[in-house]
């Protein structure tokens, strides 16, 4: 026990309270002084870590090209790739392609979310229905999305419907399976308590099932976006038509047709950057907030 608390053991109650309040204030002040320093250090390290990784890749890449480990038409320099992207931007292709691909990806993901959520809830709460449909859902998740592109082209032609069909077939199983896994992790006591409190039907799903299953659901959403983005790129690589407008997959295929490795690598880098930005700007904050609200991480 701290010394100042011992000294107040024989004093009146008010004096003891003042001593305890003083001690608490001192501890709070100490924590307040230390916490911001640690938080600032974590934020700086978190911001610099990706930049350090990019710097290492660029250095290794530049050294490999300087040593001429491969011809420049096989392994172009970082500057050549940058100039290729600048040229695409000057022609108005780069940003139009990125925006069009991102728009289709977000729209396809939103449609997948609307379709997958009821499926996940139904299979998660009904064991008989799950036994029938879960193997099919898992099989669809394991099937590479690119396998659906030829079939979608035959079914829907070279249209946006083809693109969205491939995206849906890639994202819906992942989102639904994530929600099912989240429901499986709900303690049965939560559901029973909800019934006792009068939660039935949609009210129970909204106020008990979804919040309790949210960590697994969020993991499914993250994986669903990754599958949606990959599926979109696969569809854009194969389903090429002026009616579909520009896209990053189409830009990548243009580089392949021209034998322009700088454009190929540049397109790959842009595709990766867009995917990482969505994860960092959308899913990462939601994940951190979820962990913080559940007391799994210290506030940042």
TORLUMRO-652673 format. One record per residue (C-alpha): x, y, z. Coordinates in steps of 0.05 Angstrom, whole numbers. Layout:
       x       y       z
       X       Y       Z
...
% end
This chain:
       x       y       z
       0       0       0
      27      70     -17
      57     110      41
       8     167      37
     -51     119      43
     -20      87     105
     -11     154     138
     -85     169     131
    -109     103     162
    -120     137     229
    -150     201     201
    -223     219     191
    -261     191     131
    -258     257      93
    -183     260      99
    -177     189      74
    -220     205      14
    -177     266      -3
    -114     224       1
    -143     170     -44
    -167     222     -94
     -98     254     -94
     -65     187    -106
    -114     170    -162
    -102     238    -195
     -27     225    -192
     -34     157    -225
     -81     186    -278
     -30     241    -293
      26     190    -299
     -16     147    -346
     -36     209    -386
      36     229    -395
      60     160    -416
       1     137    -460
       6     193    -512
      80     179    -521
      68     105    -532
       9     120    -577
      49     170    -619
     106     120    -625
      59      65    -648
      26     111    -699
      93     133    -728
     118      61    -733
      53      39    -763
      57      94    -816
     131      82    -832
     127       5    -836
      92       3    -905
     139      57    -932
     199      18    -908
     173     -45    -943
     163      -6   -1008
     232      24   -1002
     264     -45    -993
     227     -72   -1054
     248     -12   -1097
     321     -19   -1075
     323     -93   -1090
     288     -81   -1157
     336     -25   -1176
     397     -67   -1157
     372    -125   -1198
     363     -81   -1260
     430     -47   -1248
     465    -116   -1246
     427    -133   -1311
     402    -199   -1283
     351    -198   -1339
     340    -157   -1403
     300     -93   -1393
     244    -120   -1436
     236    -175   -1384
     253    -135   -1321
     245     -60   -1334
     273      -9   -1285
     227      25   -1234
     235      90   -1274
     212      56   -1337
     150      30   -1302
     136      99   -1272
     143     132   -1341
      95      81   -1370
      43      98   -1317
      54     172   -1328
      43     162   -1402
     -22     125   -1388
     -44     181   -1342
     -28     234   -1394
     -72     196   -1444
    -129     196   -1394
    -128     119   -1390
     -99     106   -1321
    -148     143   -1277
    -208     126   -1320
    -189      52   -1317
    -177      54   -1242
    -243      90   -1229
    -283      44   -1274
    -254     -19   -1243
    -264       7   -1172
    -336      27   -1188
    -352     -43   -1214
    -316     -75   -1156
    -355     -35   -1104
    -421     -46   -1139
    -409    -120   -1146
    -388    -125   -1073
    -450     -87   -1050
    -495    -134   -1090
    -457    -194   -1062
    -468    -167    -991
    -543    -161   -1002
    -547    -233   -1029
    -498    -267    -982
    -523    -239    -916
    -592    -273    -917
    -560    -337    -942
    -509    -335    -885
    -563    -322    -833
    -609    -376    -859
    -554    -429    -861
    -525    -406    -795
    -590    -413    -757
    -619    -474    -792
    -576    -536    -786
    -618    -577    -834
    -613    -525    -888
    -540    -518    -875
    -528    -592    -885
    -559    -587    -954
    -529    -522    -980
    -463    -513    -942
    -424    -563    -986
    -446    -526   -1049
    -427    -459   -1018
    -359    -485    -998
    -348    -515   -1067
    -364    -448   -1100
    -314    -414   -1054
    -259    -463   -1073
    -272    -456   -1147
    -227    -404   -1181
    -270    -346   -1204
    -235    -343   -1272
    -268    -410   -1288
    -335    -374   -1291
    -313    -322   -1342
    -323    -365   -1406
    -391    -389   -1381
    -412    -319   -1363
    -392    -293   -1431
    -435    -347   -1465
    -494    -333   -1419
    -493    -257   -1418
    -446    -235   -1474
    -394    -180   -1467
    -433    -136   -1418
    -430    -111   -1348
    -475    -168   -1327
    -418    -216   -1343
    -371    -177   -1299
    -420    -174   -1241
    -437    -248   -1247
    -364    -268   -1240
    -355    -220   -1181
    -417    -247   -1146
    -396    -319   -1155
    -329    -301   -1123
    -353    -258   -1065
    -420    -287   -1043
    -393    -354   -1017
    -338    -320    -976
    -385    -270    -943
    -437    -323    -928
    -387    -372    -899
    -357    -317    -856
    -425    -300    -827
    -440    -374    -815
    -374    -381    -777
    -391    -319    -736
    -460    -348    -718
    -428    -414    -697
    -385    -375    -647
    -445    -341    -613
    -453    -368    -541
    -521    -403    -537
    -535    -363    -474
    -540    -299    -516
    -595    -329    -560
    -633    -356    -500
    -628    -290    -464
    -654    -254    -526
    -715    -300    -529
    -729    -287    -455
    -726    -212    -468
    -775    -219    -525
    -728    -217    -585
    -760    -256    -642
    -750    -261    -717
    -719    -200    -749
    -710    -165    -682
    -668    -223    -656
    -626    -223    -720
    -615    -148    -718
    -601    -138    -644
    -569    -205    -624
    -546    -249    -682
    -511    -197    -725
    -476    -160    -668
    -454    -225    -635
    -430    -255    -701
    -397    -190    -724
    -323    -211    -718
    -334    -272    -763
    -380    -232    -809
    -326    -178    -816
    -274    -230    -833
    -321    -256    -887
    -331    -185    -913
    -256    -174    -919
    -246    -241    -954
    -307    -226    -997
    -277    -160   -1021
    -211    -195   -1037
    -248    -247   -1078
    -290    -194   -1112
    -229    -154   -1132
    -193    -215   -1158
    -255    -239   -1196
    -263    -170   -1227
    -191    -170   -1253
    -199    -240   -1281
    -263    -220   -1317
    -232    -156   -1345
    -172    -195   -1371
    -216    -241   -1412
    -281    -203   -1425
    -254    -145   -1466
    -300    -100   -1505
    -306     -25   -1518
    -377     -30   -1490
    -348     -48   -1422
    -306      15   -1419
    -234      19   -1394
    -209     -22   -1336
    -145     -41   -1301
    -151    -113   -1325
    -159     -88   -1396
     -98     -43   -1387
     -59    -102   -1363
     -79    -143   -1423
     -60     -86   -1469
      10     -88   -1441
      12    -163   -1453
     -10    -155   -1525
      41    -100   -1539
      97    -139   -1503
     106     -77   -1459
     131    -105   -1393
     133     -35   -1363
      58     -28   -1374
      46     -98   -1348
      83     -87   -1283
      53     -17   -1276
     -17     -45   -1283
      -2    -100   -1232
      24     -47   -1183
     -38      -3   -1192
     -84     -63   -1182
     -47     -81   -1118
     -47      -8   -1093
    -123      -1   -1102
    -136     -66   -1065
     -89     -46   -1007
    -120      23   -1002
    -190      -6    -995
    -166     -52    -940
    -128       2    -903
    -181      57    -910
    -244      16    -902
    -234     -52    -869
    -175     -38    -824
    -209      20    -785
    -272     -22    -776
    -231     -81    -752
    -192     -39    -702
    -256      -7    -677
    -287     -76    -668
    -228    -102    -629
    -227     -39    -586
    -301     -42    -570
    -292    -114    -548
    -233     -97    -504
    -184    -137    -545
    -136     -80    -560
    -115     -17    -523
    -145      47    -551
    -102      81    -603
% end
